[in-house]
């Protein structure tokens, strides 16, 4: 129960004389007789976490360090200096970051697996899609190189860009492999089909890549509130697409020749020349 009087009767400590409680004999006794007033200092508010008395500590990473580096440094300090009986827990965005640690690698693996399965269904082959996906490591390396050169950190936006790069890099490869596969089905050799496909698809690949690069440049050069998020995701996809496009036009046809011929051997479509008799006629 909480008792509260009007403002004028609780402005001074000696106002306790105006508050009465009933004694065991039934008489009304002022609180000033039963209590005393002492002046002391204390916290304005006491925080609790999971029913335990807690102290809130917050901070930001220094320049050139990520939130993961700050979490690791804070954990080392707390594990070393906290006395027995006192523990710590992460809250807010930090708790979500700690609980989600390692899920970026799982998301990347699932992205590659699903893209591979979709391509297997598209090409009706288990090996030809590998020639499409082998450009993904080059795109990831380009993203890492661009982010490192700009001094950005490995944050959640960079990880999202890495997952998106798998699909965007495969898009250019599909343009080459799809056309080359059609030429092979028409009777062309894998080598001739790959060369012609690279030549025929060079302009549309470069047009889409250049338009994409110029499209993300405003995000790469952005500033102001939220600029780090925009710069992280745009710089990663920019570096990945530049490298995947420049070397992909050369490597993807090579991968198609290697894995396409291997798929032909696995499926038993390689036919041997008929044997001839002594007169040069087919036996």
N, C-alpha and C positions, 0 to 999 in steps of 0.2 A: 504494500500500500504506500502511496506517495501523497503527502500532505503539502499543499502550497497555498500561501496566503497572497494577498494583494501586494503590489510593489512597495507600497509605503510601509508595510509591516515586515519586510525582509531585506531592507536596504543595508542594515547595520547588524553586526554580530550580536549586540545586546537585545536584538528583537526576539531572541529565544524566550525572554520573559513573558512574551505575549502568547506563547504556545503552552497549553496545559494538557496534562494527561491525568487519568484517574488512577489514584493509588489503591492499594489493597483495602483501605478503609472506606473507600468511596469518595474521598475528598479530591478536589482538583489541585494538582501541583504543577507549577511552571517548570518548563524544561531547563531553565537556567539553574535550577536547584539540583537537578539530576545530571547535568552535563557540564563540561568545560570546553573552552575553545583554545586551540593551539594553532599557530601559523606554521605552515611547512610548504615545501615545493614538491611537485610531482608532475608526471606526464599529463599533457592535455588530453591524450587519448591512448588507450592501450589496445594494440592490435592482437587479434587471435587468429590462429590458423589451425583448422582441424581440432578445435577445443584447446589448443595449447597457446600459452602466451608467446607472442612472436614479435620480432623486430624486422621491419621492412628495409631491405637494402636494394638500391637500384643504381644502375650506371650505364654508361654508353662506351662502346669500343673506341679506342684512339684512332687517329688517322692511319690508314694503311692496314688496319686489322678488321677482321670480320666478327660478327656476333659469335660465331663458333669459337674463335680464338679467345674472346672475352669470357665465354662460358667455361672453357678449359682452364683459363688462368684463375677465375674465381673459384672453381672447384678445387684446384690445387691449394689455394690459400685457405679455404674452409676446411679441407681434409687435414691440413697440417696444423692449424692454429686453434680450431674449436676445442674447448675442453670437453671431457667426458660428460655425457648426459644431454648434450646440446646438438641438435641436428639441423638440417636445412632442407628446404624444398623449393623447386622452381615454380613460379606462377606466371600467369599471363601468356604473352607471346613466347617467352623463353621456355615455359613448360611445353608448349606446343612444338617448338623447335626441337627440344630434347626428345620428346616422344616420337617425333617424325624422323629422327635421325636414321639414315640408311635407307629410307624409302625411295630416295631419288634413284639409286641403283636398281631397285626393283622395278620402278616405273620405266626406266630405260630398257631393261631386259624385256619387260612385257611389250613395250612399243615395238622393239625389234622382232619379237616372236609373232605378234599379230600382223605386222606388215609382211613378214615372211610367209605366213599362212595365207594371207590374202593374195599375194603374188603367186604362190603355188597353185591356188585355185584359178587364177587368171591365165597362167601359162601352162597349166596341167603338167607341171614338172617340179621335181624336188631340187634340182641343181641350177636351173636357169635363174631363179630369183636371187641366188647368191651373187650373181654378177651385178644385180641391181643394188643389193645391200652393201656390197664391199666398198662403195663410195662413202658410206656413213662414217667410218673411222677418219677419212680425210676431212669431212665436214666438222667432226668433233675436234680434230686437231686444229683446224682453222679457227674455231670458236675459242678454244683455249689460248691460242696464240694472240688473237685480237684482244681478248679480255686481259691477258697478262701484259701486253704492250701498253694498254691504257691504264693499268693499275687498279682495275676493278676487282671486287671480291667475289668469291664463290657463294652466292646467295640463292634464295629460292627462285628468283627471276632467271638467273643464269641456268639453273637446273631445268626450268620449264623450257627455256630456249633449246637446251640440249635434246630434250624429247621431241620438240617440234622439228629440229633439224633432221631427224631420221626420216620423217615424211617428206620434207622439202627437198632434201638431197636425193631421195629415191625418185622424186617426181621427174627430175631431169634424166635420170638413168632409164626410167620407164619409156621416155620418148625415143630413146635410141634402141633399147632392147625390143620393144614392141614392133618397131618397123623392121629391125633386123630379123626377127623371128618370122615375120610374114615373108620376107625375101627367101629365107631358108626353106619355108614350106613351098615356095614356088620353084625350088630346085637350085637355088644359088648356094655356093659353098659358104661356110661360116665366115671365112676370111673376107670374101667379097661382100657378103651381106653386112658385116660389121663396118667395113670401110664406107660403103655407100650410105648406110644408115647414119653414120657420123657426119658425112657430108650433107646429106639431105636435112638432118635435124639440127645442124649447127646454128643456122639463123634463128629458128624459133627458141632454141635453148638460150642463146645469148640475149635475145630480145626480152624474154621473161626474166632472165637473171639480172640484166641491167635495169629493167623497170623495177624489180624488187629492191635492188641495191639503192637506187635513187629514192624509192618509196620509204625506206627506213632511215635515210640520212637525217631527216628532221628529228627523229627520236634519238639518233646517235649524238647529235649536236644540241640536244635539248638542255635546258637549265631551269632553275627555279624549284619550287616544292615538288617532290616526287621525281626529280630528275634522275636520281641514282637508279630507281627501278626501271625507268624507261631506257637509260643508257645500258644497264646490265643486259636486258633481254635483247635490245636492238644490236648492240655491239657483238654479242655472241652469234646471232643469226647472220649478221653481215659478214663477219670473218669466216663462218662456216660455209656460207653460200659462195663467197668469192673463191675459196680454195676448192670447193667441190665442183664449181663450174669450170674453173681454169684447167684443172687436171682431170676432171671427170670426162671431158670430151675426148680425152686420150685413153684413159684407163678403162672406162666402161666398155668400149668395143673390144679391148683386149680381154677383159673378164668374160665377155659374151663368147668369144672364140674358144676360150679355155673350157668354160663350164658347159657351153652349148655342145661342143664335141663330146665332152665327158657324158652328158646326158644322153646323147645319141647312142653312145656305146652301151650305157646302162640299159636303155630301153630296147636294145637289139635291133636298131634300125640301120646299122651299118651293114651294107651288102658287099659281099666279096665278088670279084670279077669271075665270070664262068671259066671253067677250065677249057683249054683248047687241045685239039689233037695234033698230030704231027703235021697235018696239012694246013693248020691255022684255023680250022673251023671249030666252032663251039662243040664240045663233047656232048 
